[in-house]
């Protein structure tokens, strides 16, 4: 039986994979729920400068202290429950799954970005000096878990039983493109981390120390190659679904198979290239302080959702072409 939505659990999955997918859905839902609350409590902090020197300044500052503590308490379960896959991936970088799905490349900048934002925010909450970034942290984790969930179900669909000769050909092409994407993601992450560290130091020592942390966090958030990691699995999941359904109806010949795989590879590499270019274009804006941490998280999320949309459009296009082909043959 097929799932009726991306959040439903297909019954034909093994028990272990069903449990893992259920846990991912729970973590994803909780992170989004808490994100909405933290953003609500963080909102007054963005407008505090408008009330400097007014009668309500003192009352607002007292309220912000309380709101910061609430934000901290809400962020803790997101960090230590929802973000568990991030910490596991960071300390299990040698696992087969990490190598196969680029988790080793993604977890390092993610962990650094969270740490760089969280610990100064805790210091600010305790000593009432500086800015807090709890909303950016929770937003980043929620968006990241969304991207990873979409990647996971795309990869997972490729391992569900089907026509073996078709699956073997899809797997061969997908693995080649995954290796291609991994190489680009590795260099992208290393360059982005270096830029984040250098930019933070330049801001701290030469421009504005108060803004150095925000610039560093923004660049760390943008160094997460979520869209790149989704490019290949999303496109090949679309091809796999169409080809398996067609193979079950004995509608797949070698010419059709190669045509679909060739266009899938082209779309996957197009998504990978556009994702890299988009992040590289946004990086200078973050380096000069025009991209705040929460905006960087939204940018990362938008690029990931665009890749998912491209995979969906590819599936719709393949299905329409096969339906038209069948109508002509009949």
URSULMO-V409372 format. One record per backbone hydrogen bond with DSSP energy under -1.0 kcal/mol. NH is the residue of the N-H (numbers start at 0). CO is the residue of the C=O. Records with the same first field share a line. If there is no record, write none. Layout:
NH = CO + CO
This chain:
12 = 9
17 = 13
18 = 14
19 = 15
20 = 16
21 = 17
22 = 18
23 = 19
24 = 20
25 = 21
26 = 22
27 = 23
28 = 24
29 = 25
30 = 26
31 = 27
32 = 28
33 = 29
34 = 30
35 = 31
36 = 32
37 = 33
38 = 34
39 = 35
40 = 36
41 = 37
42 = 38
44 = 41
45 = 42
46 = 43
49 = 46
50 = 47
51 = 48
53 = 50
56 = 53
59 = 55
60 = 56
61 = 57
62 = 58
63 = 59
64 = 60
65 = 61
66 = 62
67 = 63
68 = 64
69 = 65
70 = 66
71 = 67
72 = 68
73 = 69
74 = 70
75 = 71
78 = 74
79 = 75
80 = 76
81 = 76
82 = 77
83 = 80
86 = 82
87 = 83
88 = 84
89 = 85
90 = 86
94 = 91
98 = 94
99 = 95
100 = 96
105 = 101
106 = 102
109 = 105
110 = 106
111 = 107
112 = 108
113 = 109
114 = 110
115 = 111
116 = 112
117 = 113
118 = 114
120 = 116
121 = 117
122 = 118
123 = 119
124 = 120
125 = 121
126 = 122
127 = 123
136 = 132
137 = 133
138 = 134
139 = 135
140 = 136
141 = 137
142 = 138
143 = 139
144 = 140
145 = 141
146 = 142
147 = 143
148 = 144
149 = 145
150 = 146
151 = 147
152 = 148
153 = 149
154 = 150
155 = 151
156 = 152
158 = 155
166 = 162
167 = 163
168 = 164
169 = 165
170 = 166
171 = 167
172 = 168
173 = 169
174 = 170
175 = 171
176 = 172
177 = 173
178 = 174
179 = 175
180 = 176
181 = 177
182 = 178
183 = 179
184 = 180
185 = 181
186 = 182
187 = 183
188 = 184
189 = 185
190 = 186
191 = 187
192 = 188
193 = 189
194 = 190
195 = 191
196 = 192
197 = 193
198 = 194
199 = 195
200 = 196
201 = 197
202 = 198
203 = 199
204 = 200
205 = 201
207 = 202
210 = 207
214 = 210
215 = 211
216 = 212
217 = 213
218 = 214
219 = 215
220 = 216
221 = 217
223 = 220
225 = 223
228 = 224
229 = 225
230 = 226
233 = 229
234 = 230
235 = 231
236 = 232
237 = 233
238 = 234
239 = 235
240 = 236
241 = 237
242 = 238
243 = 239
244 = 240
245 = 241
246 = 242
247 = 243
249 = 246
250 = 245
256 = 252
257 = 253
258 = 254
259 = 255
260 = 256
261 = 257
262 = 258
263 = 259
264 = 260
265 = 261
266 = 262
267 = 263
268 = 264
269 = 265
270 = 266
271 = 267
272 = 268
273 = 269
274 = 270
275 = 271
276 = 272
277 = 273
278 = 274
279 = 275
280 = 276
281 = 277
282 = 278
285 = 281
286 = 282
287 = 283
288 = 285
289 = 284
295 = 291
296 = 292
297 = 293
298 = 294
299 = 295
300 = 296
301 = 297
302 = 298
303 = 299
304 = 300
305 = 301
306 = 302
307 = 303
308 = 304
309 = 305
310 = 306
311 = 307
312 = 308
313 = 309
314 = 310
315 = 311
316 = 312
317 = 313
318 = 314
319 = 315
320 = 316
321 = 317
322 = 318
323 = 319
324 = 320
325 = 321
326 = 322
327 = 323
328 = 324
329 = 325
